[in-house]
C-alpha cells in the first residue's frame, strides 16, 4: 500500500486534459439537471454533486469497464465518471422509456450493471454490503476486478457500513471504500454525527486509511491508482476519505438554513475545475484549448437534453415489466415412486446444495457457521471440505450476508446465503425489501438477481417469541420476491434446486421441525416448477389449503374426519409468492367449502389473500363462509402450555372442517 499519494505531476498532459473533460461534463450535466428540475421537466427528488466533480473522476480514474462501483443518492457524477451515457441519464431523469433504466429508477437509483455501475441508492450505506458481494464475486472468479464503494460522511452511523467493512476485512476483499466527506449528513454537520473519526473506524477493522484533497482530481486519481492496483493484486480493502463540498443543498429546493453563505462562498473559491485549469495551463494547455473543450461538452450536453426531451414516456401497459424475470419452463415431474429409497428433509437440503455446487461454478454458499460448523442443524456439513472457498462462514452480520448475496448476484453469481432464523428478518430487511426485490425493476431489467436466501422457522419446541415466528406474509407482500415453503423431503429437494436455478430472488423457508422427516427420495434430476401448488389428497366435501408443516396436520385431520364420512381435499401451496390459485378455485368449484390453515398468526396472513381471491373469483361456488386457521394474534409464547394453546394443530383443523360441513 502507498504511504503517501504520489505527486500529481506524474500524469501526462493528455490524462490531465481528460480529467478536466470528465469534470466539465459532470458540472455541465448537473447544471442542466438543476434547470430542468426547476422548470418541472424532472420529477421526484434530485441531489446534485456540483462541487464534488473531482472526487467522482479521481475515484473512477483507474477503473476498467468490468470493475464495479456502488453509489449514493448523489450519484450522477459517479455514473458519468464510470462512463454512462448522458443522453440516457437525462432521459431517465425525465422518466422516459429509453432512459438508462427505462424510467424505473430516476435520479436516486440510476444504474447500469453492464458498465459495472451497480446503482445509486436512496438508502444511506445500503450500497456498501452490495459492494462487498461484488468483491466476493471478483475474488471467487480471480478475475482481478475491483469495487469502489462510494458513501457520504453520514453513512458511518449506519450498521450496514460497519457490517460491510468488517466482512471485507475478514475476507480480504478487493473493495475500496471511498468517502466523499462534504461536511454535512443531510442538514447536520458531520462533526455532530460521529464519536470517532473515519480513520479510527477503519483502523478498528484493520483496514488501511488514506485521506486526500477531494477538490484535487489529480491527487485523488493518483491515490486511487495505487489503491486499485493493490486491491487487484490481492492486498485487500482500503478506506479513502476525500474532503470536498457540495455547492447546492442536500436536495434541490433545500432552504439551506444549516450553513452560511460565507461558508459556501469559501468552498466555491476552491472550485476543483478552476484549480485544475491552472494545472493545465502550467502543463502547457492554452486558454483557447480549455475553452474549446468546454464549448464542445456544452454542445454535447445540449444535444443530449434535446434528444431526451423528444423520447416517449413508458406505456402504462408495461407497468409490470421487469418485476419478475421469466422462469424456465418446467413440467411437473413424475410422482416419486413409493418404493424409492428413503431420505430425510435434511438430506434433501444437503444433496440439493451439493449438486448445484457441483454443476454450476457460479453457485456459492455463505452464512453464519455454514462452513466449519456445517450449519446450526448440520445441514451443510462436509460441503466446505469439498468446495473450499465456495462455502464460507460469515460474521454474525445479517445485513452484510444478504447484501453480499445481492451484490454477488448482480455480478452474475448464484449465491445461496443463509439467514439462520426467519425471525432475524428484521435485522436485514432493507437488503430484501429495497435492494434484492427492487433492483431488477429499478434498472429496467438490467440487474441480475439470481439470489437464494435459505432460512427456517418452526414453533412447538418452546423457542420463544424471537425464534418461532412464521413471517412469510411480510415477504410475500413485496413485489419481486419469490417465497417458497416446502412440506416434504422430495419437494424440498426439487424446490431448492429450482430456487437456485431461478433468475429471481427466492426466499426458501424451511420448517426445522421437518428436518428429520423421512420420505421417498426422488431421482437426482427431480426439479419442481416454482409457483405451482399440488393436490396432495383428493376429496369432495371440503377444500383445505395449507403450506409447510401444517400440510401434514391438515392431512391428519382429513384422515380423522374421513371416518365420519367427510371427504377432504388437501392442497399444498408449496410456493406462497406467487400464489397458484387455479387448483384452489378448481377444488372449491367441486367442494363448495374452503378452509385455509397456516402456522402464522391469522390477521393479515396469506390466508387472507387466498380467501379474498376465492371470494371474488369463486363466490358463486361457495356454500359456506370461508374459514381460516392460524396462530393466535400474540407473539409466540415460551411456556409449553401457552405454546400449545397458541399454535394451531390437527384438532383445530378437524373442528373447523366439521363446522364447515354442518353449514
C-alpha atoms as one frame of an Amber mdcrd trajectory, in Angstrom:
protein
   0.000   0.000   0.000   1.241   3.544  -0.650   2.341   5.578   2.299   1.800
   8.933   0.600  -0.004   9.886  -2.605   2.442  10.326  -5.469   2.734  13.835
  -6.945   0.050  14.806  -9.422   2.732  15.743 -11.931   3.109  12.053 -12.728
   0.169  12.308 -15.151   0.852  13.233 -18.799  -0.961  16.236 -20.190  -3.350
  14.003 -22.136  -4.548  12.434 -18.890  -4.861  15.801 -17.171  -6.940  17.052
 -20.085  -9.186  14.002 -19.947  -9.704  14.510 -16.224 -10.803  18.044 -16.951
 -13.150  16.900 -19.702 -14.867  14.490 -17.328 -15.235  17.098 -14.590 -16.654
  19.666 -17.006 -19.078  17.004 -18.260 -20.312  16.331 -14.723 -20.597  20.042
 -13.896 -22.498  20.764 -17.099 -24.779  17.795 -16.634 -25.685  18.811 -13.083
 -26.263  22.437 -14.040 -28.702  21.349 -16.728 -30.459  18.979 -14.349 -30.900
  21.840 -11.882 -32.587  23.908 -14.601 -34.719  21.009 -15.802 -35.854  20.310
 -12.243 -36.638  23.983 -11.676 -38.749  24.016 -14.821 -40.656  20.860 -13.886
 -39.117  18.595 -16.525 -37.524  16.296 -13.930 -39.904  14.882 -11.304 -39.170
  13.444  -7.873 -36.093  14.289  -5.822 -32.761  15.471  -7.209 -29.456  15.556
  -5.318 -26.684  17.283  -7.252 -22.941  16.816  -6.960 -21.796  20.256  -8.140
 -18.522  20.916  -6.319 -17.716  17.212  -5.946 -16.633  16.521  -9.522 -13.008
  15.826  -8.621 -13.889  13.010  -6.210 -16.021  11.203  -8.802 -13.451  11.493
 -11.583 -10.464  10.763  -9.377 -12.072   7.756  -7.680 -13.055   6.157 -11.006
  -9.884   7.102 -12.884  -8.120   3.763 -12.565 -11.215   1.605 -13.090 -11.944
  -0.571 -16.111 -15.402  -1.237 -17.596 -15.596  -4.557 -15.717 -14.776  -3.010
 -12.358 -17.774  -2.167 -10.191 -18.964   0.894  -8.331 -21.802   1.285  -5.874
 -23.100   4.774  -5.417 -25.250   7.037  -3.272 -28.350   9.173  -3.766 -25.908
  11.823  -5.078 -24.652   9.559  -7.833 -24.843  11.362 -11.189 -21.162  12.244
 -11.130 -20.096   8.709 -10.264 -22.133   7.305 -13.156 -20.719   9.791 -15.649
 -17.171   9.228 -14.396 -17.641   5.471 -14.901 -18.739   6.060 -18.499 -22.539
   6.241 -18.501 -24.126   7.986 -21.481 -25.500  11.472 -20.633 -28.402  11.188
 -23.065 -29.740   8.075 -21.384 -29.248   9.703 -17.988 -31.185  12.840 -18.959
 -33.918  10.605 -20.361 -34.013   8.593 -17.159 -34.345  11.684 -15.013 -37.183
  12.852 -17.258 -38.895   9.472 -16.839 -38.519   8.384 -20.452 -38.851   4.819
 -21.685 -35.428   4.959 -23.352 -33.804   6.271 -20.213 -30.915   4.374 -18.688
 -33.343   2.377 -16.549 -36.449   2.594 -18.734 -37.856   5.297 -16.471 -37.996
   2.945 -13.478 -35.096   4.287 -11.414 -34.803   8.032 -11.716 -32.162  10.205
 -10.113 -31.626   8.323  -6.852 -31.474   4.852  -8.401 -29.685   5.312 -11.705
 -27.545   2.332 -12.668 -26.077   0.299 -15.496 -24.743  -3.075 -14.329 -23.347
  -3.744 -17.811 -20.847  -0.940 -17.125 -20.217  -2.080 -13.566 -22.485   0.649
 -12.174 -24.441  -1.277  -9.543 -26.625   1.637  -8.708 -27.124   4.893  -6.970
 -29.089   4.141  -3.824 -31.730   6.024  -1.899 -30.890   4.164   1.328 -27.836
   5.526   3.137 -24.995   2.948   3.291 -27.090   0.267   1.554 -24.654   0.047
  -1.351 -21.748  -0.974   0.874 -22.853  -4.576   1.549 -23.680  -4.871  -2.163
 -20.126  -3.748  -2.945 -18.843  -6.490  -0.670 -20.891  -9.010  -2.662 -19.401
  -7.762  -5.917 -15.966  -8.013  -4.317 -16.662 -11.592  -3.266 -17.659 -12.437
  -6.842 -14.393 -10.962  -8.124 -12.403 -12.872  -5.527 -14.072 -16.204  -6.312
 -13.556 -15.712 -10.030  -9.994 -14.447  -9.558 -10.696 -12.032 -12.416  -8.760
  -9.086 -10.966 -11.785  -6.834 -10.781 -12.059  -4.177  -8.082 -15.028  -2.490
  -6.441 -15.223   1.154  -5.386 -17.976   1.770  -2.846 -18.935   5.426  -2.595
 -20.509   6.709   0.608 -21.041  10.027   2.333 -19.872  11.209   5.713 -23.238
  10.286   7.248 -23.008   6.595   6.322 -20.639   5.511   9.138 -23.577   5.970
  11.531 -25.362   3.093   9.767 -24.946  -0.522  10.803 -24.622  -1.550   7.154
 -21.377   0.445   6.975 -19.812  -1.497   9.843 -21.030  -4.904   8.708 -19.699
  -4.314   5.200 -16.331  -3.021   6.400 -15.886  -5.934   8.765 -16.775  -8.585
   6.198 -14.492  -7.012   3.584 -11.657  -7.036   6.108 -12.280 -10.613   7.278
 -12.387 -11.926   3.724  -9.676  -9.604   2.369 -11.910  -8.446  -0.467 -10.870
  -6.102  -3.334 -13.055  -3.186  -2.225 -12.030   0.453  -1.867 -14.452   2.260
   0.427 -14.495   5.855  -0.800 -15.965   8.511   1.493 -16.983  11.826  -0.048
 -16.889  13.942   3.088 -18.739  17.084   2.079 -19.159  18.178   5.670 -22.880
  17.522   6.034 -25.058  14.468   6.626 -28.209  15.911   5.056 -28.659  19.042
   7.222 -26.344  18.069  10.093 -22.650  18.968  10.302 -20.520  15.838  10.203
 -18.804  16.998  13.392 -22.058  16.406  15.313 -22.705  12.926  13.950 -19.806
  10.729  14.991 -17.951   9.884  18.163 -14.862   8.737  16.279 -13.153   9.681
  13.035 -13.324   7.558   9.910  -9.612   6.907  10.290 -10.152   5.398  13.729
 -13.085   3.348  12.500 -11.053   1.971   9.593  -8.231   1.136  11.958 -10.680
  -0.719  14.179 -11.329  -3.111  11.307  -7.664  -3.355  10.374  -8.245  -1.563
   7.060  -5.650   0.950   5.801  -6.901   4.539   5.707  -5.934   7.336   3.314
  -7.045  10.940   3.200  -6.990  13.076   0.096  -7.957  16.552  -1.028 -11.217
  15.770  -2.776 -11.031  19.024  -4.739  -7.765  17.935  -6.371  -8.644  15.476
  -9.096  -5.052  14.539  -9.895  -4.168  13.854  -6.262  -7.320  11.779  -5.861
  -6.628   9.854  -9.053  -3.015   9.219  -8.063  -4.054   7.803  -4.687  -6.731
   5.645  -6.273  -4.381   4.295  -8.930  -2.191   2.858  -6.205  -5.044   1.534
  -4.092  -6.855  -0.042  -7.030  -3.611  -1.711  -8.111  -3.107  -3.024  -4.584
  -6.653  -4.367  -4.437  -6.212  -6.097  -7.809  -3.123  -7.824  -6.535  -4.949
  -9.262  -3.530  -3.906  -6.822  -0.815  -7.456  -6.402   0.449  -9.686  -3.412
   1.170  -8.796   0.206   1.844 -10.639   3.301   3.031 -10.249   6.708   1.371
 -11.660   9.905   2.813 -11.887  12.772   0.336 -12.572  16.237   1.731 -14.942
  18.038  -0.619 -18.095  20.175  -0.605 -21.490  20.238  -2.291 -22.337  23.693
  -3.544 -26.075  23.055  -3.660 -28.272  21.909  -0.788 -28.913  18.355   0.234
 -31.624  18.313  -2.433 -32.837  20.833  -4.970 -35.143  23.175  -3.086 -33.310
  22.736   0.213 -33.590  26.101   2.079 -30.061  25.523   3.468 -30.623  27.165
   6.838 -27.921  24.993   8.371 -24.917  26.676   6.706 -23.863  30.236   5.989
 -23.411  31.905   2.583 -19.839  32.760   3.610 -19.045  29.078   4.089 -20.422
  28.184   0.681 -18.508  31.020  -0.988 -15.273  29.976   0.704 -15.572  26.484
  -0.754 -16.619  27.798  -4.164 -13.380  29.752  -4.201 -11.687  26.342  -4.157
 -13.572  25.230  -7.274 -11.977  21.936  -8.393 -12.473  22.847 -12.059 -10.694
  26.202 -11.756  -7.885  24.602  -9.760  -7.400  22.008 -12.461  -7.486  24.634
 -15.197  -4.496  26.254 -13.521  -2.722  22.911 -13.569  -3.487  22.515 -17.269
  -2.037  25.918 -18.033   1.097  25.008 -16.078   1.306  21.869 -18.224   1.170
  23.938 -21.408  -2.506  23.752 -22.317  -3.689  27.093 -23.692  -6.828  29.014
 -22.736  -8.252  28.559 -26.218  -7.988  24.774 -25.923  -9.597  24.809 -22.475
 -12.453  26.988 -23.726 -12.911  24.828 -26.816 -13.151  21.735 -24.634 -15.810
  23.383 -22.511 -17.761  24.540 -25.536 -17.650  21.078 -27.089 -19.034  19.488
 -23.931 -21.726  22.157 -23.610 -22.837  21.420 -27.158 -22.827  17.674 -26.461
 -24.953  18.109 -23.340 -27.398  20.470 -25.037 -27.929  17.912 -27.790 -28.425
  15.215 -25.186 -31.107  17.244 -23.399 -32.978  17.887 -26.627 -32.758  14.247
 -27.643 -34.037  13.128 -24.247 -36.921  15.599 -24.436 -38.024  14.016 -27.688
 -38.247  10.495 -26.272 -41.516   8.867 -25.262 -42.631   8.083 -21.737 -43.198
   4.423 -20.791 -46.530   2.961 -21.833 -48.779   2.231 -18.869 -49.256  -1.256
 -20.291 -45.616  -2.003 -19.394 -46.178  -1.287 -15.683 -45.439  -4.845 -14.590
 -42.370  -5.304 -16.779 -39.073  -6.111 -15.019 -40.671  -7.074 -11.680 -40.042
 -10.794 -12.173 -37.838 -12.435 -14.781 -39.361 -15.192 -16.855 -38.688 -18.538
 -15.228 -37.530 -21.629 -17.101 -40.490 -23.654 -18.307 -40.760 -26.750 -16.144
 -43.284 -29.542 -16.285 -44.343 -31.226 -13.067 -42.013 -34.256 -12.798 -43.438
 -37.733 -12.305 -44.521 -38.607  -8.790 -41.753 -40.115  -6.706 -42.052 -43.885
  -6.639 -43.301 -45.362  -3.406 -40.543 -47.992  -3.407 -37.762 -45.390  -3.733
 -35.032 -45.116  -1.151 -35.975 -43.160   1.949 -34.209 -39.940   2.944 -34.800
 -37.051   5.332 -35.556 -33.409   4.666 -32.114 -32.503   5.993 -30.588 -34.939
   3.488 -32.644 -33.334   0.722 -31.240 -29.893   1.513 -27.648 -31.025   1.634
 -27.934 -33.113  -1.546 -29.596 -30.303  -3.486 -26.882 -27.868  -2.431 -24.134
 -30.335  -3.285 -25.487 -30.986  -6.764 -25.925 -27.289  -7.553 -22.403 -26.527
  -6.314 -21.078 -29.355  -8.481 -22.942 -28.403 -11.640 -22.648 -24.595 -11.580
 -19.450 -22.777 -10.639 -21.450 -19.599 -10.109 -23.084 -21.108  -7.026 -21.613
 -20.442  -3.604 -22.928 -20.678  -0.047 -22.368 -18.125   2.694 -23.781 -17.637
   6.150 -23.176 -17.941   9.862 -21.415 -21.226  10.688 -22.312 -22.878   7.367
 -18.749 -23.980   6.596 -16.691 -25.211   9.538 -19.782 -25.807  11.658 -21.876
 -27.208   8.848 -24.893 -25.058   9.832 -26.520 -24.919  13.264 -28.551 -28.023
  12.308 -25.709 -29.794  10.476 -27.362 -29.336   7.095 -24.238 -28.204   5.215
 -21.732 -30.419   6.998 -18.867 -31.502   4.757 -19.603 -29.108   1.889 -16.742
 -26.774   2.787 -14.327 -29.709   2.734 -15.298 -30.436  -0.845 -15.910 -26.959
  -2.266 -13.466 -24.834  -0.281 -13.966 -21.066  -0.549 -17.335 -21.545  -2.234
 -18.769 -22.425   1.181 -17.870 -19.614   3.581 -18.555 -18.682   7.162 -19.570
 -15.073   7.667 -19.544 -12.926  10.780 -22.881 -12.581  12.587 -23.941  -9.792
  10.243 -27.298 -10.411   8.621 -27.320  -7.176   6.626 -23.879  -7.965   5.233
 -24.911 -11.541   4.463 -27.972 -10.574   2.427 -26.151  -7.620   0.828 -23.333
  -9.998  -0.065 -25.881 -12.114  -1.906 -27.383  -9.109  -3.684 -24.034  -7.798
  -4.908 -22.757 -11.205  -5.964 -25.995 -11.916  -7.837 -25.695  -8.584  -9.671
 -22.189  -9.661 -10.628 -23.603 -12.797 -12.267 -23.102 -15.320  -9.485 -25.811
 -17.557  -7.986 -25.336 -17.084  -4.256 -27.137 -19.152  -1.642 -26.988 -17.157
   1.567 -28.372 -18.349   4.863 -30.442 -16.339   7.313 -30.142 -18.548  10.375
 -33.670 -17.876  11.672 -36.576 -16.292   9.830 -37.081 -14.141  12.943 -33.828
 -12.327  12.099 -35.514 -10.887   9.027 -35.893  -7.532  10.745 -32.131  -7.139
  11.057 -31.570  -7.240   7.292 -34.953  -6.321   5.850 -33.693  -3.394   3.764
 -31.460  -5.603   1.648 -34.503  -7.715   0.731 -37.186  -5.022   0.615 -35.292
  -2.216  -1.126 -32.395  -3.968  -2.849 -32.960  -7.595  -3.905 -36.627  -7.121
  -4.728 -36.363  -3.731  -6.439 -33.015  -3.504  -8.220 -34.098  -5.586 -11.245
 -37.146  -3.333 -11.626 -35.339  -0.046 -10.926 -32.685  -0.881 -13.518 -35.247
  -1.654 -16.196 -34.391  -5.331 -16.057 -30.623  -4.848 -16.350 -29.700  -6.092
 -12.868 -29.311  -9.835 -12.445 -30.669 -11.187  -9.166 -30.395 -14.977  -9.101
 -30.252 -14.962  -5.307 -31.443 -17.693  -2.955 -31.929 -16.939   0.735 -32.322
 -20.086   2.811 -33.933 -19.672   6.217 -36.025 -21.661   8.691 -38.784 -21.291
  11.257 -40.955 -23.540  13.369 -42.900 -23.311  16.618 -43.638 -26.130  19.033
 -40.391 -26.524  20.947 -40.557 -23.528  23.314 -38.162 -21.445  21.270 -39.892
 -18.254  22.367 -41.049 -15.088  20.663 -37.855 -14.352  18.709 -37.158 -17.816
  17.287 -40.588 -19.175  16.344 -42.300 -16.731  14.013 -43.882 -17.590  10.680
 -43.279 -14.353   8.759 -43.846 -15.401   5.176 -46.631 -12.837   4.703 -44.140
  -9.991   5.206 -42.051 -11.333   2.339 -44.952 -12.319   0.121 -46.186  -8.718
   0.265 -43.049  -7.463  -1.532 -43.292  -7.424  -5.342 -40.237  -9.064  -6.852
 -39.623 -11.666  -4.153 -40.471 -15.337  -4.574 -41.319 -17.206  -1.364 -41.124
 -20.998  -1.238 -42.202 -23.211   1.703 -41.853 -26.975   1.052 -43.513 -29.657
   3.175 -41.830 -32.960   2.208 -38.265 -34.173   1.661 -38.839 -34.692  -2.081
 -40.408 -31.265  -2.526 -37.614 -29.695  -0.510 -35.043 -31.206  -2.856 -36.892
 -30.306  -6.046 -37.816 -26.783  -4.995 -34.399 -25.892  -3.575 -32.734 -26.861
  -6.831 -35.333 -24.828  -8.717 -34.753 -21.845  -6.413 -31.001 -21.836  -7.011
 -31.528 -22.065 -10.770 -34.193 -19.343 -10.753 -33.270 -15.908 -12.175 -35.249
 -14.142  -9.418 -34.575 -13.608  -5.704 -36.103 -16.558  -3.856 -36.667 -16.818
  -0.103 -36.609 -20.530   0.695 -38.287 -21.114   4.064 -37.792 -24.477   5.744
 -39.580 -25.735   8.855 -36.997 -27.024  11.290 -39.470 -29.494  12.791 -39.471
 -31.257   9.410 -35.687 -31.678   9.146 -35.891 -35.250  10.459 -38.970 -36.161
   8.440 -38.480 -39.180   6.150 -39.881 -39.692   2.685 -39.121 -41.291  -0.682
 -36.036 -39.929  -2.423 -36.611 -38.650  -5.961 -34.143 -39.144  -8.833 -31.266
 -36.663  -8.964 -32.826 -34.719 -11.873 -36.017 -34.047  -9.886 -36.646 -30.288
 -10.145 -40.084 -28.845  -9.400 -41.695 -25.823 -11.027 -41.823 -22.794  -8.750
 -45.248 -21.227  -8.315 -47.243 -24.445  -8.620 -49.374 -25.836  -5.814 -50.228
 -29.521  -5.539 -53.293 -31.522  -4.595 -51.817 -33.948  -2.041 -55.116 -35.580
  -1.037 -58.227 -35.774  -3.181 -61.650 -35.106  -1.692 -65.162 -33.966  -2.456
 -66.695 -32.130   0.519 -64.164 -29.582   1.833 -61.025 -27.978   0.422 -58.190
 -27.412   2.902 -55.297 -25.245   1.706 -52.092 -25.285   3.711 -48.320 -24.965
   3.485 -45.155 -26.318   5.105 -45.623 -28.381   8.302 -49.320 -27.548   8.542
 -49.927 -29.629   5.405 -49.287 -32.727   7.493 -51.654 -31.522  10.196 -54.278
 -30.967   7.505 -53.798 -34.459   6.098 -54.083 -35.943   9.589 -57.303 -34.024
  10.175 -58.658 -35.145   6.793 -57.990 -38.771   7.638 -59.691 -38.355  11.004
 -62.922 -36.918   9.566 -62.912 -39.472   6.751 -64.122 -41.935   9.370 -67.164
 -39.668   9.746 -67.878 -39.749   6.025 -66.361 -36.321   5.293 -64.161 -36.236
   2.188 -61.449 -33.575   2.360 -59.209 -32.370  -0.455 -55.850 -31.030   0.763
 -53.808 -28.609  -1.328 -50.151 -27.875  -0.561 -49.261 -24.371  -1.747 -45.508
 -25.115  -1.868 -44.973 -21.535  -3.097 -46.734 -18.644  -1.347 -45.475 -15.938
  -3.703 -46.534 -16.204  -6.403 -49.752 -17.944  -5.326 -51.064 -20.645  -7.619
 -54.813 -20.093  -7.281 -56.065 -22.236 -10.170 -56.059 -25.598  -8.307 -57.693
 -23.919  -5.300 -60.515 -22.444  -7.375 -60.994 -25.750  -9.191 -61.208 -27.577
  -5.882 -63.664 -25.088  -4.378 -65.812 -25.439  -7.501 -66.023 -29.131  -6.624
 -66.301 -28.987  -2.815 -68.044 -25.611  -2.251 -66.231 -25.198   1.064 -62.809
 -23.725   1.867 -60.558 -23.829   4.922 -57.080 -22.242   4.954 -54.627 -23.374
   7.620 -51.190 -21.868   8.256 -48.814 -21.582  11.182 -48.612 -17.791  11.034
 -50.939 -15.580  13.028 -54.324 -15.203  11.362 -54.640 -11.408  10.850 -53.141
 -10.247   7.536 -51.670 -13.678   6.805 -51.506 -15.394   3.415 -54.870 -16.963
   4.232 -56.474 -13.545   3.918 -55.177 -13.181   0.349 -56.413 -16.647  -0.612
 -59.804 -16.011   0.975 -60.188 -12.661  -0.788 -59.335 -14.172  -4.163 -61.747
 -17.084  -3.747 -64.472 -14.718  -2.521 -64.015 -12.707  -5.709 -63.419 -15.423
  -8.301 -65.275 -18.360  -6.744 -68.056 -16.659  -4.830 -70.917 -18.496  -6.524
 -69.280 -21.856  -5.804 -69.298 -21.327  -2.030 -71.958 -22.923   0.160 -70.385
 -21.803   3.445 -68.253 -18.954   4.777 -64.519 -19.311   4.231 -62.683 -20.425
   7.380 -59.121 -19.565   8.404 -56.992 -21.390  10.966 -53.717 -19.996  12.281
 -51.818 -18.946  15.349 -53.376 -16.563  17.843 -52.613 -12.865  17.365 -49.892
 -12.765  20.023 -46.139 -13.204  19.919 -45.126 -16.864  20.201 -45.133 -17.821
  23.898 -42.430 -19.774  25.713 -44.303 -21.934  28.241 -45.292 -25.253  26.630
 -48.898 -24.937  27.800 -49.223 -21.475  26.279 -47.475 -22.515  23.080 -49.884
 -25.425  22.616 -52.797 -23.036  23.063 -51.232 -20.595  20.596 -50.196 -22.952
  17.782 -52.884 -24.439  15.515 -52.908 -28.203  15.034 -54.918 -31.072  13.575
 -57.532 -30.748  16.304 -58.257 -27.149  15.310 -58.421 -28.123  11.649 -60.714
 -31.050  12.411 -63.180 -28.865  14.287 -63.138 -26.255  11.518 -63.898 -28.938
   8.902 -66.836 -30.150  10.957 -68.182 -26.613  11.252 -67.965 -26.124   7.508
 -69.875 -29.299   6.591 -72.517 -28.502   9.212 -73.466 -25.263   7.455
